[in-house]
């Protein structure tokens, strides 16, 4: 077979590959309503996982209060405690861990935000997000576990 015919076949194969990718991309595009539904599903699963992890953490650290968060800022939970040390108000210290799944927005992402404070010192303030069409809930769950474990270790080391 001469070069010209091989070139034409290569071009046809390339066009078929491009067309196949276009069809796959079109199938992966979601309507706005489908994205909202998907976000709600992810939000429910992740906020439930957050609640379970923080409740287990409270069981190991007496004095922490657990609170579910549902509002404009997002859905999730937080734990907090006040450590009173003496009569002076300046000596009172506060510790907390708050994890939220942010509300649906026009960027079509699922976003997890966490703030951690131990004895009035911010330990970490992080966010992680993925596009809804590509979101992997297992990686979010692992990240939630990791951040809760990191907080537990840091809290234990500092108290």
Rosetta constraint file for C-alpha pairs under 8 A:
AtomPair CA 1 CA 5 HARMONIC 6.69 0.50
AtomPair CA 1 CA 6 HARMONIC 6.99 0.50
AtomPair CA 2 CA 6 HARMONIC 6.56 0.50
AtomPair CA 3 CA 7 HARMONIC 6.03 0.50
AtomPair CA 4 CA 8 HARMONIC 6.31 0.50
AtomPair CA 5 CA 9 HARMONIC 6.28 0.50
AtomPair CA 6 CA 10 HARMONIC 6.14 0.50
AtomPair CA 7 CA 11 HARMONIC 6.25 0.50
AtomPair CA 8 CA 12 HARMONIC 6.27 0.50
AtomPair CA 9 CA 13 HARMONIC 6.13 0.50
AtomPair CA 10 CA 14 HARMONIC 6.14 0.50
AtomPair CA 11 CA 15 HARMONIC 6.23 0.50
AtomPair CA 12 CA 16 HARMONIC 6.20 0.50
AtomPair CA 13 CA 17 HARMONIC 6.19 0.50
AtomPair CA 14 CA 18 HARMONIC 6.18 0.50
AtomPair CA 15 CA 19 HARMONIC 6.09 0.50
AtomPair CA 16 CA 20 HARMONIC 6.09 0.50
AtomPair CA 17 CA 21 HARMONIC 6.25 0.50
AtomPair CA 18 CA 22 HARMONIC 6.22 0.50
AtomPair CA 19 CA 23 HARMONIC 6.28 0.50
AtomPair CA 20 CA 24 HARMONIC 6.25 0.50
AtomPair CA 21 CA 25 HARMONIC 6.09 0.50
AtomPair CA 22 CA 26 HARMONIC 6.12 0.50
AtomPair CA 23 CA 27 HARMONIC 6.18 0.50
AtomPair CA 24 CA 28 HARMONIC 6.23 0.50
AtomPair CA 25 CA 29 HARMONIC 6.31 0.50
AtomPair CA 28 CA 133 HARMONIC 7.13 0.50
AtomPair CA 29 CA 133 HARMONIC 7.59 0.50
AtomPair CA 30 CA 34 HARMONIC 5.79 0.50
AtomPair CA 30 CA 35 HARMONIC 6.14 0.50
AtomPair CA 30 CA 133 HARMONIC 7.68 0.50
AtomPair CA 31 CA 35 HARMONIC 6.27 0.50
AtomPair CA 32 CA 36 HARMONIC 6.29 0.50
AtomPair CA 33 CA 37 HARMONIC 6.24 0.50
AtomPair CA 34 CA 38 HARMONIC 6.08 0.50
AtomPair CA 35 CA 39 HARMONIC 6.03 0.50
AtomPair CA 35 CA 108 HARMONIC 6.96 0.50
AtomPair CA 35 CA 132 HARMONIC 6.90 0.50
AtomPair CA 35 CA 133 HARMONIC 7.91 0.50
AtomPair CA 36 CA 40 HARMONIC 6.17 0.50
AtomPair CA 36 CA 104 HARMONIC 6.71 0.50
AtomPair CA 37 CA 41 HARMONIC 6.27 0.50
AtomPair CA 38 CA 42 HARMONIC 6.25 0.50
AtomPair CA 38 CA 132 HARMONIC 7.17 0.50
AtomPair CA 39 CA 43 HARMONIC 5.89 0.50
AtomPair CA 39 CA 104 HARMONIC 6.49 0.50
AtomPair CA 39 CA 109 HARMONIC 7.86 0.50
AtomPair CA 39 CA 110 HARMONIC 6.47 0.50
AtomPair CA 39 CA 132 HARMONIC 6.81 0.50
AtomPair CA 40 CA 44 HARMONIC 6.11 0.50
AtomPair CA 41 CA 45 HARMONIC 6.40 0.50
AtomPair CA 42 CA 46 HARMONIC 6.01 0.50
AtomPair CA 42 CA 110 HARMONIC 7.55 0.50
AtomPair CA 42 CA 137 HARMONIC 7.26 0.50
AtomPair CA 43 CA 47 HARMONIC 5.85 0.50
AtomPair CA 43 CA 75 HARMONIC 7.28 0.50
AtomPair CA 43 CA 101 HARMONIC 6.12 0.50
AtomPair CA 43 CA 110 HARMONIC 7.70 0.50
AtomPair CA 44 CA 48 HARMONIC 6.10 0.50
AtomPair CA 45 CA 49 HARMONIC 6.33 0.50
AtomPair CA 46 CA 50 HARMONIC 6.15 0.50
AtomPair CA 46 CA 76 HARMONIC 7.94 0.50
AtomPair CA 46 CA 101 HARMONIC 7.28 0.50
AtomPair CA 46 CA 137 HARMONIC 7.63 0.50
AtomPair CA 46 CA 140 HARMONIC 7.53 0.50
AtomPair CA 46 CA 141 HARMONIC 6.98 0.50
AtomPair CA 47 CA 51 HARMONIC 6.16 0.50
AtomPair CA 47 CA 75 HARMONIC 6.16 0.50
AtomPair CA 47 CA 76 HARMONIC 4.67 0.50
AtomPair CA 47 CA 77 HARMONIC 7.42 0.50
AtomPair CA 47 CA 100 HARMONIC 7.23 0.50
AtomPair CA 47 CA 101 HARMONIC 6.72 0.50
AtomPair CA 48 CA 52 HARMONIC 6.25 0.50
AtomPair CA 48 CA 76 HARMONIC 7.54 0.50
AtomPair CA 49 CA 53 HARMONIC 6.22 0.50
AtomPair CA 49 CA 141 HARMONIC 7.04 0.50
AtomPair CA 49 CA 144 HARMONIC 7.94 0.50
AtomPair CA 50 CA 54 HARMONIC 6.14 0.50
AtomPair CA 50 CA 76 HARMONIC 6.24 0.50
AtomPair CA 50 CA 77 HARMONIC 6.59 0.50
AtomPair CA 50 CA 99 HARMONIC 6.88 0.50
AtomPair CA 50 CA 144 HARMONIC 6.76 0.50
AtomPair CA 51 CA 55 HARMONIC 6.00 0.50
AtomPair CA 51 CA 68 HARMONIC 7.28 0.50
AtomPair CA 51 CA 76 HARMONIC 6.67 0.50
AtomPair CA 51 CA 77 HARMONIC 5.78 0.50
AtomPair CA 52 CA 56 HARMONIC 6.33 0.50
AtomPair CA 53 CA 57 HARMONIC 6.32 0.50
AtomPair CA 53 CA 145 HARMONIC 7.10 0.50
AtomPair CA 53 CA 148 HARMONIC 7.12 0.50
AtomPair CA 54 CA 58 HARMONIC 6.21 0.50
AtomPair CA 54 CA 66 HARMONIC 7.43 0.50
AtomPair CA 54 CA 77 HARMONIC 7.39 0.50
AtomPair CA 54 CA 78 HARMONIC 7.20 0.50
AtomPair CA 54 CA 79 HARMONIC 6.86 0.50
AtomPair CA 54 CA 148 HARMONIC 7.33 0.50
AtomPair CA 55 CA 59 HARMONIC 6.42 0.50
AtomPair CA 55 CA 66 HARMONIC 6.80 0.50
AtomPair CA 56 CA 60 HARMONIC 6.81 0.50
AtomPair CA 57 CA 61 HARMONIC 6.45 0.50
AtomPair CA 57 CA 148 HARMONIC 7.72 0.50
AtomPair CA 57 CA 152 HARMONIC 7.34 0.50
AtomPair CA 58 CA 62 HARMONIC 6.47 0.50
AtomPair CA 58 CA 63 HARMONIC 7.85 0.50
AtomPair CA 58 CA 64 HARMONIC 5.74 0.50
AtomPair CA 58 CA 65 HARMONIC 7.19 0.50
AtomPair CA 58 CA 66 HARMONIC 7.05 0.50
AtomPair CA 58 CA 79 HARMONIC 7.32 0.50
AtomPair CA 63 CA 81 HARMONIC 6.03 0.50
AtomPair CA 64 CA 79 HARMONIC 5.95 0.50
AtomPair CA 64 CA 80 HARMONIC 5.16 0.50
AtomPair CA 64 CA 81 HARMONIC 4.69 0.50
AtomPair CA 65 CA 79 HARMONIC 5.31 0.50
AtomPair CA 65 CA 80 HARMONIC 5.34 0.50
AtomPair CA 65 CA 81 HARMONIC 6.20 0.50
AtomPair CA 66 CA 77 HARMONIC 7.31 0.50
AtomPair CA 66 CA 78 HARMONIC 5.98 0.50
AtomPair CA 66 CA 79 HARMONIC 4.55 0.50
AtomPair CA 66 CA 80 HARMONIC 6.90 0.50
AtomPair CA 67 CA 77 HARMONIC 5.61 0.50
AtomPair CA 67 CA 78 HARMONIC 5.37 0.50
AtomPair CA 67 CA 79 HARMONIC 6.22 0.50
AtomPair CA 68 CA 75 HARMONIC 7.86 0.50
AtomPair CA 68 CA 76 HARMONIC 6.05 0.50
AtomPair CA 68 CA 77 HARMONIC 4.27 0.50
AtomPair CA 68 CA 78 HARMONIC 6.50 0.50
AtomPair CA 69 CA 74 HARMONIC 7.23 0.50
AtomPair CA 69 CA 75 HARMONIC 5.37 0.50
AtomPair CA 69 CA 76 HARMONIC 5.06 0.50
AtomPair CA 69 CA 77 HARMONIC 4.92 0.50
AtomPair CA 69 CA 78 HARMONIC 7.13 0.50
AtomPair CA 69 CA 100 HARMONIC 7.71 0.50
AtomPair CA 70 CA 74 HARMONIC 6.04 0.50
AtomPair CA 70 CA 75 HARMONIC 4.63 0.50
AtomPair CA 70 CA 76 HARMONIC 6.69 0.50
AtomPair CA 71 CA 75 HARMONIC 6.49 0.50
AtomPair CA 72 CA 103 HARMONIC 7.22 0.50
AtomPair CA 73 CA 100 HARMONIC 7.75 0.50
AtomPair CA 73 CA 102 HARMONIC 6.24 0.50
AtomPair CA 73 CA 103 HARMONIC 6.95 0.50
AtomPair CA 74 CA 100 HARMONIC 5.56 0.50
AtomPair CA 74 CA 101 HARMONIC 5.31 0.50
AtomPair CA 74 CA 102 HARMONIC 4.33 0.50
AtomPair CA 74 CA 103 HARMONIC 5.24 0.50
AtomPair CA 75 CA 100 HARMONIC 5.20 0.50
AtomPair CA 75 CA 101 HARMONIC 5.21 0.50
AtomPair CA 75 CA 102 HARMONIC 6.67 0.50
AtomPair CA 75 CA 103 HARMONIC 7.62 0.50
AtomPair CA 76 CA 98 HARMONIC 7.79 0.50
AtomPair CA 76 CA 99 HARMONIC 5.67 0.50
AtomPair CA 76 CA 100 HARMONIC 4.43 0.50
AtomPair CA 76 CA 101 HARMONIC 6.14 0.50
AtomPair CA 77 CA 98 HARMONIC 5.99 0.50
AtomPair CA 77 CA 99 HARMONIC 5.72 0.50
AtomPair CA 77 CA 100 HARMONIC 6.63 0.50
AtomPair CA 78 CA 96 HARMONIC 6.98 0.50
AtomPair CA 78 CA 97 HARMONIC 5.46 0.50
AtomPair CA 78 CA 98 HARMONIC 4.08 0.50
AtomPair CA 78 CA 99 HARMONIC 6.21 0.50
AtomPair CA 79 CA 96 HARMONIC 5.42 0.50
AtomPair CA 79 CA 97 HARMONIC 5.37 0.50
AtomPair CA 79 CA 98 HARMONIC 6.49 0.50
AtomPair CA 80 CA 94 HARMONIC 7.36 0.50
AtomPair CA 80 CA 95 HARMONIC 5.52 0.50
AtomPair CA 80 CA 96 HARMONIC 4.06 0.50
AtomPair CA 80 CA 97 HARMONIC 6.54 0.50
AtomPair CA 81 CA 94 HARMONIC 5.96 0.50
AtomPair CA 81 CA 95 HARMONIC 5.43 0.50
AtomPair CA 81 CA 96 HARMONIC 6.48 0.50
AtomPair CA 82 CA 92 HARMONIC 7.14 0.50
AtomPair CA 82 CA 93 HARMONIC 5.86 0.50
AtomPair CA 82 CA 94 HARMONIC 4.67 0.50
AtomPair CA 82 CA 95 HARMONIC 6.54 0.50
AtomPair CA 83 CA 92 HARMONIC 5.89 0.50
AtomPair CA 83 CA 93 HARMONIC 4.99 0.50
AtomPair CA 83 CA 94 HARMONIC 6.00 0.50
AtomPair CA 83 CA 95 HARMONIC 7.79 0.50
AtomPair CA 83 CA 119 HARMONIC 7.63 0.50
AtomPair CA 84 CA 91 HARMONIC 7.10 0.50
AtomPair CA 84 CA 92 HARMONIC 4.65 0.50
AtomPair CA 84 CA 93 HARMONIC 6.33 0.50
AtomPair CA 85 CA 91 HARMONIC 5.73 0.50
AtomPair CA 85 CA 92 HARMONIC 5.57 0.50
AtomPair CA 85 CA 93 HARMONIC 7.63 0.50
AtomPair CA 86 CA 91 HARMONIC 6.80 0.50
AtomPair CA 86 CA 92 HARMONIC 7.63 0.50
AtomPair CA 87 CA 91 HARMONIC 7.78 0.50
AtomPair CA 88 CA 92 HARMONIC 7.24 0.50
AtomPair CA 93 CA 119 HARMONIC 4.87 0.50
AtomPair CA 93 CA 120 HARMONIC 5.59 0.50
AtomPair CA 94 CA 117 HARMONIC 7.50 0.50
AtomPair CA 94 CA 118 HARMONIC 6.69 0.50
AtomPair CA 94 CA 119 HARMONIC 4.99 0.50
AtomPair CA 94 CA 120 HARMONIC 5.25 0.50
AtomPair CA 95 CA 116 HARMONIC 7.73 0.50
AtomPair CA 95 CA 117 HARMONIC 5.11 0.50
AtomPair CA 95 CA 118 HARMONIC 4.35 0.50
AtomPair CA 95 CA 119 HARMONIC 5.13 0.50
AtomPair CA 95 CA 120 HARMONIC 6.37 0.50
AtomPair CA 96 CA 115 HARMONIC 7.87 0.50
AtomPair CA 96 CA 116 HARMONIC 5.81 0.50
AtomPair CA 96 CA 117 HARMONIC 5.18 0.50
AtomPair CA 96 CA 118 HARMONIC 6.54 0.50
AtomPair CA 97 CA 114 HARMONIC 7.28 0.50
AtomPair CA 97 CA 115 HARMONIC 5.83 0.50
AtomPair CA 97 CA 116 HARMONIC 4.50 0.50
AtomPair CA 97 CA 117 HARMONIC 6.42 0.50
AtomPair CA 97 CA 151 HARMONIC 7.65 0.50
AtomPair CA 98 CA 114 HARMONIC 5.52 0.50
AtomPair CA 98 CA 115 HARMONIC 5.27 0.50
AtomPair CA 98 CA 116 HARMONIC 6.49 0.50
AtomPair CA 99 CA 112 HARMONIC 7.15 0.50
AtomPair CA 99 CA 113 HARMONIC 5.72 0.50
AtomPair CA 99 CA 114 HARMONIC 4.42 0.50
AtomPair CA 99 CA 115 HARMONIC 6.71 0.50
AtomPair CA 100 CA 112 HARMONIC 5.71 0.50
AtomPair CA 100 CA 113 HARMONIC 5.23 0.50
AtomPair CA 100 CA 114 HARMONIC 6.44 0.50
AtomPair CA 101 CA 110 HARMONIC 7.20 0.50
AtomPair CA 101 CA 111 HARMONIC 5.66 0.50
AtomPair CA 101 CA 112 HARMONIC 4.63 0.50
AtomPair CA 101 CA 113 HARMONIC 6.41 0.50
AtomPair CA 102 CA 110 HARMONIC 7.08 0.50
AtomPair CA 102 CA 111 HARMONIC 5.45 0.50
AtomPair CA 102 CA 112 HARMONIC 6.30 0.50
AtomPair CA 102 CA 113 HARMONIC 7.19 0.50
AtomPair CA 104 CA 108 HARMONIC 6.84 0.50
AtomPair CA 104 CA 109 HARMONIC 7.26 0.50
AtomPair CA 104 CA 110 HARMONIC 7.27 0.50
AtomPair CA 105 CA 109 HARMONIC 7.26 0.50
AtomPair CA 107 CA 131 HARMONIC 7.97 0.50
AtomPair CA 108 CA 131 HARMONIC 5.99 0.50
AtomPair CA 108 CA 132 HARMONIC 5.83 0.50
AtomPair CA 109 CA 129 HARMONIC 6.34 0.50
AtomPair CA 109 CA 130 HARMONIC 5.47 0.50
AtomPair CA 109 CA 131 HARMONIC 4.20 0.50
AtomPair CA 109 CA 132 HARMONIC 4.97 0.50
AtomPair CA 110 CA 129 HARMONIC 5.51 0.50
AtomPair CA 110 CA 130 HARMONIC 5.65 0.50
AtomPair CA 110 CA 131 HARMONIC 6.30 0.50
AtomPair CA 110 CA 132 HARMONIC 5.90 0.50
AtomPair CA 110 CA 135 HARMONIC 7.37 0.50
AtomPair CA 111 CA 127 HARMONIC 6.87 0.50
AtomPair CA 111 CA 128 HARMONIC 5.71 0.50
AtomPair CA 111 CA 129 HARMONIC 4.19 0.50
AtomPair CA 111 CA 130 HARMONIC 6.75 0.50
AtomPair CA 112 CA 127 HARMONIC 5.49 0.50
AtomPair CA 112 CA 128 HARMONIC 5.22 0.50
AtomPair CA 112 CA 129 HARMONIC 6.15 0.50
AtomPair CA 112 CA 140 HARMONIC 7.93 0.50
AtomPair CA 113 CA 125 HARMONIC 7.63 0.50
AtomPair CA 113 CA 126 HARMONIC 5.78 0.50
AtomPair CA 113 CA 127 HARMONIC 4.29 0.50
AtomPair CA 113 CA 128 HARMONIC 6.57 0.50
AtomPair CA 114 CA 124 HARMONIC 7.74 0.50
AtomPair CA 114 CA 125 HARMONIC 5.71 0.50
AtomPair CA 114 CA 126 HARMONIC 5.33 0.50
AtomPair CA 114 CA 127 HARMONIC 6.32 0.50
AtomPair CA 115 CA 122 HARMONIC 7.69 0.50
AtomPair CA 115 CA 123 HARMONIC 7.91 0.50
AtomPair CA 115 CA 124 HARMONIC 5.95 0.50
AtomPair CA 115 CA 125 HARMONIC 4.45 0.50
AtomPair CA 115 CA 126 HARMONIC 6.61 0.50
AtomPair CA 116 CA 122 HARMONIC 5.88 0.50
AtomPair CA 116 CA 123 HARMONIC 5.41 0.50
AtomPair CA 116 CA 124 HARMONIC 5.29 0.50
AtomPair CA 116 CA 125 HARMONIC 6.33 0.50
AtomPair CA 116 CA 151 HARMONIC 7.15 0.50
AtomPair CA 117 CA 121 HARMONIC 5.34 0.50
AtomPair CA 117 CA 122 HARMONIC 4.22 0.50
AtomPair CA 117 CA 123 HARMONIC 5.30 0.50
AtomPair CA 117 CA 124 HARMONIC 7.24 0.50
AtomPair CA 118 CA 122 HARMONIC 6.44 0.50
AtomPair CA 118 CA 123 HARMONIC 6.61 0.50
AtomPair CA 118 CA 155 HARMONIC 6.39 0.50
AtomPair CA 118 CA 158 HARMONIC 7.75 0.50
AtomPair CA 130 CA 134 HARMONIC 6.68 0.50
AtomPair CA 130 CA 135 HARMONIC 5.32 0.50
AtomPair CA 130 CA 136 HARMONIC 7.81 0.50
AtomPair CA 131 CA 135 HARMONIC 5.70 0.50
AtomPair CA 136 CA 140 HARMONIC 6.77 0.50
AtomPair CA 137 CA 141 HARMONIC 6.14 0.50
AtomPair CA 138 CA 142 HARMONIC 6.15 0.50
AtomPair CA 139 CA 143 HARMONIC 6.14 0.50
AtomPair CA 140 CA 144 HARMONIC 6.19 0.50
AtomPair CA 141 CA 145 HARMONIC 6.22 0.50
AtomPair CA 142 CA 146 HARMONIC 6.08 0.50
AtomPair CA 143 CA 147 HARMONIC 6.12 0.50
AtomPair CA 144 CA 148 HARMONIC 6.20 0.50
AtomPair CA 145 CA 149 HARMONIC 6.11 0.50
AtomPair CA 146 CA 150 HARMONIC 6.04 0.50
AtomPair CA 147 CA 151 HARMONIC 6.14 0.50
AtomPair CA 148 CA 152 HARMONIC 6.19 0.50
AtomPair CA 149 CA 153 HARMONIC 6.17 0.50
AtomPair CA 150 CA 154 HARMONIC 6.12 0.50
AtomPair CA 151 CA 155 HARMONIC 5.90 0.50
AtomPair CA 152 CA 156 HARMONIC 6.08 0.50
AtomPair CA 153 CA 157 HARMONIC 6.16 0.50
AtomPair CA 154 CA 158 HARMONIC 6.20 0.50
AtomPair CA 155 CA 159 HARMONIC 6.15 0.50
